[in-house]
């Protein structure tokens, strides 16, 4: 039988714990996070994983399940892979020059219709949503479908994690907004 697993590297940012002591380390290890390296930066706990799985999706979701199963009182705040990217970030991710990416943005290169930036428009340092950019890049044969799928997954999981995090602060507001858009209100975690 052929093993279709690959190793995926990603970082989970935790909330609810602020330090990594022996009890937390042991609980994480016992729960299946033996492929994670914990660290604390700026008062926030990070778990850097090198996890084997068939896909990034399966690797991240299994890691989140393992963190929850550890019983350390932590929630996963996000996958540390920002969906907002600069022109330089885009260039680095696709191994092209910033000038080449600038030509995609301006329409001087490629088919045009590059997605518009979503913030920092007035500051002169625009940021784009990586999931929108990766879709454009995939449509134009610049990146593979795996890049598109991974970017969509990370954007989706981070959006859901952010929604769950915000519900802890003002669940009534989140529920009101979900109802406004005719979305069912999920059960509270």
N, C-alpha and C positions, 0 to 999 in steps of 0.2 A: 504494500500500500504506500502511495506517495504522500508525503507530508506536505500539505499546502500552506503550512504556517510560515509567516515571515515575522521578523522582529520589528516592532513599532516602538519608536521612542516618542514620549509625550510627557507632559507635566500636568498634574492635577493640583489645583490650588484649593486648600481647605479653609473652612471657617469653623469656629467652635472649639478649636484647640490652638494654643499659641506656642507650645513647646513640645519637643520630642524627648521624652524620658524613657527609661527602660520599660515601664508598663505599656506606654503607647507603642513603642517599637515591637515589643513582644506580641501585643494584640494585633497589630498590622501584619506581622510576619505570620502568625497563626491563621489569620483570615485569608491569606493568599497573596499578600503584598510583598512576598519575599523577592520580587523582581523590581522593587522600588528603592530609591535612595532618598531618604527624607532630608529636608533642610529647612531652616527658618531664615527668612529674609524680611526685614522691615516688620517684624512681628507677625508674619504670615507663614503658615506651614505649607511647604511644597513637597510633593512626591514626584520624583523623576523616575518614570517607568521605562524599562526596556522589556516589553511584553511580547511573547510570541502568540500569534493568533492568525486566522485566515484573512482578517481585514482590520483596518484602523478602528472601524465601528465596534467590532467584537472585542478588540483589545481595550478600548476606553470603557465600554459598558461593563465589561467584566471587572475592570479595575474599580469602577465606581461601586459596583455590587460588593466587592471585597472590602472597600473602605467602610461602607455602611455596615457590613457584617462584623467588622472589627469591634464595634461597640465602644469606641473611644469618644463618642459624643461629637464627632466631626461631620460636617456636611461638605460636599464637594461644591465649591463656589464656581469653578469654571475649569475648562481645559485652557492652559496657558498658551494660547495660540490666537493672537488678536485678529479679529476679522477686519479691523481697520488698518489699511496699509498705505504707505506713502509711495511715491514713484520709485524711490530707492528700494523700498521693501519689495515691490513688484519685480523690479530688475533682479534683485538678489534671488527671489524665489524661482524665477524662470531662467536664471543664468544668462541674462542679457544686460546690455549697458543701460544706464539711465537715459541716455540720449535716444536709444532705440525705443524704450518705453515711452519717452516723451513724444516720439513720432507717432506711436500708436494712439496716444491720448489726443494729439492734435489732428489726427487723420492724415498726416503726411505719409504714413506707412500703414499697410494693412487695408482692410475693406472699409474702415471708418466705423462710426457708431460705437466707439469705445464708451463704456459706461461712465456716466458723470460722477464726479466726486460727491460725497455725502456730508462732509463737514470741513471746518477750517477754511472755507472758501474765501473769507475776507482776510485771513492772515497770510495768504500767499503760500501756504503749505497744505494743499488739499489732501484729503484722505479719501480713499475708495473702500468699498466693501470687497474684501477678497473673494467672497463667494460670487459676486457679480462679475468681477474681473476674470476669475477662473472660468466662468461660463463663456465669456467672450473669447478668451484664449483657447478654450477647448473647441468652440465653434469654428475657429480659424486655424485649427491644426497646430497650435503652438504648444499646448500641453495635452497630456493624455487624459482619458476619462477618469483614471484613478485620482488625479489631482482635483478634478471637478467634484467627484463624489466625496473625497475627504474634506474639501473645503465646505461643501454643503452640510456634511455631517457635523463638523466642528461648529459651524454657525448655528445649526439647529440645536445641538446639545447645549451650547452656551446660552442661547436664548431661553431654553426651558429652565436651565439652572438659575439664570438671572430672575426669571419669573417666580420660581420657587423661593428664591432668596428675598425678593421684594414682598412676597406674601407674608413673610415673618414680621415685616414692619407695618404693613397696612393691608391686611387680607381683604377688608371690605372694599377698598379702592380697586385692588386687582380683580376681585369678583365682579365689581360694577363694570369695569372696562371690558372684561371677557363677555359679560352679558350684552353690553352695547354692541359688540361685534357678533352676536348670536353664537358665541362659543359656549359650550357647557362648562360650568365651573367644576374643575376637578376636585376630588376629595383632598382634604388637607393632609400633608405628610405626617 
